[in-house]
Amino acid sequence: MEEVIRDLKEGAGLAHVPSGRFAANAAWLAFSTTAHNLARWVAQIGRPEQLPARTTTGRLRRSLFSLPGLRTRSARHETQHLPQGWPWLELFLTALRQVRAAT
């Protein structure tokens, strides 16, 4: 549980609550924990071999969720053009394949 709380504070935005109002902070807490749970789900289901088992949300955000590239649309078909030298390209593609296979 301590690792989860640390990960929520460091990676999911609970280090600073945005408001002095209880309702705003409660909403922030709900969205932060939902984002954390979704990140944990992606790490568990789509975990390729290159990703350590105890990966933090911050590392997931830097390596899988912050995706550089260009998104184009042609003939009602969207394409994501990823950079060739991106260090986490294979990690992202492997995780994407595993998550798509699980859903």
Secondary structure, 3 states (H helix, E strand, C coil): CHHHHHHHHHHCCCCCCCCCCHHHHHHHHHHHHHHHHHHHHHHHHCCCCCCCCCCCHHHHHHHHHCCCCEEEEECCEEEEECCCCCCCHHHHHHHHHHHHHHC
